[in-house]
C-alpha cells in the first residue's frame, strides 16, 4: 500500500468526532496534526485521535499495529501553522461552511491536497477558484458527502446500471421535516443566507441522483417561506424567536443529461410525512433507494408485480465519514480520479443555486456546469485493509 497520506485536520467541531473514529481504522491515512480556533477543542481532538489509533492498531496488528498507528497528533496554533508542517500532505477541512473556501484555497496555496465537508463553497465563484487553484498546483480536492459511496446508494446504482428497471425515466427525492429548531440549541444559521433545507440537505440527495442518473442540465423551481419567525425549542435559549431569512420549502424538477426527470422536495415546513427518500422509476420497474444521508439501508426493486429486497452488491461495506478521503488517497496512489470529487461538488452546488434562482424568477433555467458520473464502487466486506490482513478492494478500484 505504501506510506499513508498524512492528514492535518482544521476544525475540531461536532462532525470531527465521526471522522476521528474512521481515520484511525483506515491504514491509507494517518492524522498527524489538528487545529481549531478553540485550542482546548483541538487538544481534546488530538487525545481522542491518539486513543482511537491505539485501539485500531491493537485490533488489526497487535503491538506492531499500535507502533505504526500512533506517531502522535500535534496541536497547531493556527491553520497556517498546520499547513506549513512537513508531516501534512492533505488538509481535512471541517470548518463552518462560510470558511470552507478560504481554508481550501489556503491549503492549496501551501501545496496541500484538500478534502472538506459539504458544501464545497458558498458561491459558484469560490468553487471555480478552488478548482482552478487545484489544477494549477497539480493537487487533489475532494468533498463530502461520501455517504453515497456506501452499499445503500451503490447497490441501487448497480441495479440501475445492470438494467433491472429498464431505462430510467423519472425519480423522486424527498426530504421533509419541521426544521431543526426543535432539537438544535442554536439553529439560526439554518435560516440565514447559505442555509435552508436545500443547501443543508440537498448535497446528499443530489450527489446520490448524479451517481444514479448522471448530471443535471436544467431545473424548474418554486419556493416559499411560510413563517417569518421561528422559536428555539430546546436548550438554554428555548422560547427565543429569530428571523427566517431564506426559503424553507423548495421544490423543483431536475432534467438529467440522460433524459430522466427528478421531482425534488426539500422542506423545513412538514410536521410529518410518509414519503420515500429516493425512488427511481424505469421502463420496466421501480427502485427504492435508502436515505442518502446514511451509508447503508435497504434497497428494494419492484418488477413483475411485487417488491423484492436486493442484497448489497456494491459500495464500501462498513463505511463511515472519511471514506471519501480514503478513496482520494487510494486514487492518488493509483493515478485515477477520486469519487467524492470537487467537480461533482461544484456541479451539485450549481444545481442548488440554479434551482433557487429559478424559484425566485418563477421559471426554468439551464445549469451552467456539468461533471462526469463518478466511477461505481466495487463491493468488498473489508476496505483499505493492511496488506496481508483481510480481503480488500485493490488500489486500482
N, C-alpha and C positions, 0 to 999 in steps of 0.2 A: 504493500500500500504506500510505502514511502513515509516521509515526515508529515505530521499533521499540520493543517492550516492553523496558525496561531491567531487567536481572536482577542481583540480588545473591545470590551463592552462599554458603550456610552449610554447612560440612563438606566438606573437600577430601581425603577418603579415596580408596580404590581406585576406587569406582564413578564418582567425579567425572571421571576421565580420559576415560571414554566420552562423558560429557556435554560436556566441553570441546571435543572434536573436532566434535561435532554442532552446538553452538551457533554455532560460527564460520561455518558454511555456511548458516545459516538467517537470511535478511535481516529477518525479522519480530522477531528477538530480538537484543539486544546485552548482553553481560556487562560490567557496569561496576564490580563490586566483589566481593571474596571474603574470607571469614574462616574460621578454624579454630582450635581450641584449641591446635594446634601452629602457631605463626606461620611457621616455616620451610616447612611444608607448604602454607600459604596463599600464601606468596611464590612457591613453585615453581609452584603452580596458576596464578597470575597471569601468570607468564612464559610458561607453556605456552599459556594462552588468547590472549595477545597474538601469539605466533608463529603460532598456528593462524588467527587473524583475518587476519594479513597474507597468509598463504598462500591463504586462501579469497578474500580481496579481489582479489588478483592474478589468481586463476584465473577470476573472474567478470567483473571490470570493469577490469583493469589498474591503473594508478596511481590512477585515480579510486576504484576499489573499495577499495584499501588505505587511502586517506584517510578513506573513510566508515566502514570497519570497525575502525579502530584508534584509538579515542579514549583508550586506556589503561585498565588494570584496576587499581583501587585495592585495597590490602590494609587491611581494617578490623581494629581491635584486638579487637573483640568483635561478637557478633551484634546487640546493642543498637545499637552504633555504626553497623553496616551498615544496619540497618533505619531509622535516622534520616536517612540520606543522601537528599538531594533527587534524586539520579540513580538511585534504586532504585524501580521500580514494582512489582516482584514478587520474592519470595524463593524461590529454589530450595533446598529443604530436603533435603540429602543427609547428615544426621547419622545416628547409630546409631538403630535402631528405638525404643529406650527414650526417646529425646529428641524423636521426631517430633511428638508432641502439644504439648509445651512450646514448641518453636520455632514451630510453626504458629500457636498461639494468640498468641504474642508478635508475630509478623509481622502478624497480623490486627489486633491492638490498635494497631499502629503505622500502620495504614492501607494495608498492602501485600497484594496478591494472593499466593497461595501455590501452589507445585507441589512435591510431595515424592515421595521414593521410598516404595515399599510396605514395610510396611503403613501405612495412614493413621494408626493409633494402636495401642496395645496393648489397649485396653478399649473396650467399647461406649459407656461414659460419656464417655471422652475424644473419641471420634468424634462423638458428639452435640454436645459442647461446641464442637468445631471448626465443624461445620455451622451451629450456632446463631449463633456469633460472626460467621461469614461473611455469613449472611443479614442480621443486624442492621447490619453495616457496609456492605452492598452490594458485597461483594468476592467474587472467584472463588477456589475451592480445587480444585486438580487433584491426581491421584495416579497413580503408576505402578501396574501395568505399562502401557506403551504399545506393547509388542510386538504386542498384539492389533490394532493399527491398521495393521500391515504387510500385504503381499499374501497371506501364508500364511493367517492366520485370516480376513481379509476376503474372500478368494476363496472359502473354504469357506462363509462366511456367505452370500455371494451365491448359491451353489449351493443352500443351504437355502431362502433367500427366493424363489428362482426355481422352487422345487418339483421340483428334479432328483431328489430322493429321495422324493418324495411327502410325506406327513405324518410329521414326526419322532415316533418312538415311544420311542426309547431312545438312550443314549450310554454310552461307556466312557471313563474318563480315568485313566491310569496314570503314576505317577512312582515308579520303583523303583530304588534304589541301595543300596550297602552303607554309605552315610554319608560325610560329608566329612572325617572324621578321617584318612583315608589320605593326603590331599594338603594339608589345611589345617594350618598350624603351630600355630594357637591355636583349636581347634574347640569349646571348651567351651560357647560361647554358643549353639550349635546345640542343645544338650541341656539348656538351662536354661529356666525359665518364659518364655514368649514365643517359644521356638524349637520345634524338632521339624519333621518333614517337611511337615506340613500348613500351619503358619503360615509356613514358609520358602518353599515352592514352590507352595502352594495358590493364592495370588493370581493367578499366571499361568493356571492351569488353570480356576479358577472365573470369572475375567474372560472368558476365551475362551468358556466354556459359557454365560455370560449373553449375550454377543454372539450366539451361535449359537442358543440355545434360550429365552432370557428368564430372568427372576429365579427364585429358588428359594423355594418356600413351605413345604417340610417336609423333614426329614432323619431318617435312621435310621443309627446309628453303632455301631462296635465298634473297640476299640484295644487294643494290647498294648505291653509293654516287656520284650522277651526278655532283655536284658542290663542288669545294674545298673551296670556299669562298662565303660568303653571305653579304648582305648590310642591315643595320638597316634602317627601313622605316619610323620611327616616333620618336618624342621626341627630346630632345636637342642634341642627338648624331646621328640624321638622316644623312645617307650617309656614315657613318663609315662602314668599311668592317672588317669581322672577319673570322677566320678559322673554317671549319667544321671538327670535329674530330670523328664523328660517322656516321654510315649508316643512310640515310634519307628516304630510300624506302625499306620496309621489307615486304616480302610476304612468305606464307607458307601454309602447310596442317597440320592440327591437327587431330590426331586419338583419339577419345574419348573411354573410357573404354567400353561403350555400343556398340561400332562399328560405330557410326556416324562419318563422316569426315567433318571437317570445313575448308573452304578456307578463309584465313585471309590476309588482306592487310592493312598495316599501313604506311602512306606516308606523307612527307612534300614536295613532288615534283609534286603535282597535282594542276593545277590552277583552274580547275572547273570539277565537276563530278555530275552525277545524280544517283549515286549508292545508294542502300538501306543501312541502318546502319547494321541491322542483319536480316537475313531470315533463317527460319528453314524449311527444306523440309522433308516430311514424305511419307509413302507409300500411303496415301490417301488424302494428301493436303499440303498446304504451309502456313506458319505463318510469317507475317511481324511484326517485333519487333521494338519498338521505340529506339531512341538514349539512350544507357546505361549510358551516362553522364548526364541524366536527370531522375527525379523520376517518371514522368508521360509520357504520349504520346499515340497516337493511336495504338491499336493492331488490326490487320486485319487478317482474315482467308480466304484462298481460298480453296474451295471444291465445287464439283458439278458444275464446270464451271463458278463460279463467286466469287468476293471478298465480304466479309461482315465484318463490324466492330464488335468487341467484347466489350461489356460493361465491365468496371472494375469489377473484381471478386476476386481479391486477392491483398495483399500488404497494406502498411501503407499509407492510404489516407492523403493528406496534408503534406507528409513527406518532410524533408529538411536535410541539413548537420547536423549530430549529432544524427540522429535516430538510427544509428548503435550503438552508445554509450548508448543510452537509452535502446535499445534491450539487450545490455550486462548487464546493471543494472538490468533489469527485469529477465534476465536469472539467475543472481546471486541469486536473491530472490527465484526464483522457483527451483533452483538446476538443470537447464537444460543447454545444450550447447547454446552459443550465435551464431548468424548467421554470422555476419561480423567478422569471427574468424581469428586468426593468422595462423591456419592450412591452411585455404583457401588462405590467402595472401601469405604464403610461397610457396604453390603449384603454384599460379599464377606467382610469381617471378621466380620459377624454370622453368616453361613453357617458359617464355620470354627469359631467359638466355640460355636455351637449344636450342630454335629456332635461336637465334643469333649464337650460336656455330655451329649449323647445317648449317647455311648460310655461315659461314666462311669456313667450311670444305666441303661444297657442298655435303651434304649427309643427311641421315635420322638418327635420334638419339632417344633413349628411354628417357623418362622423369623419373628422379630418385625418385620423391616424388609423393604422392597422397593425397587425402583428402576425407572426407565424403561430400556428396552433402548436403548443408545446408537445414534445415527444411523449408518448404514453409511458407509464411506469410499469415495468415488468413486476410480476408478483414474486415475493420472497417472504418466508417466515422470519428470516433474520436479515437485517440490513446493515451494511457498513461494518461487518464483523472483522475482527482482527484475523490476520492470516493464520490458518490452521485452527480456528476456533469457530466452527459452525459453517453452515452453507449460506452464503450471502450473494447479493447481486454484484456482478463484476463492475469494475470501474468504468467499463465501456458502455454500460447500460444507461 
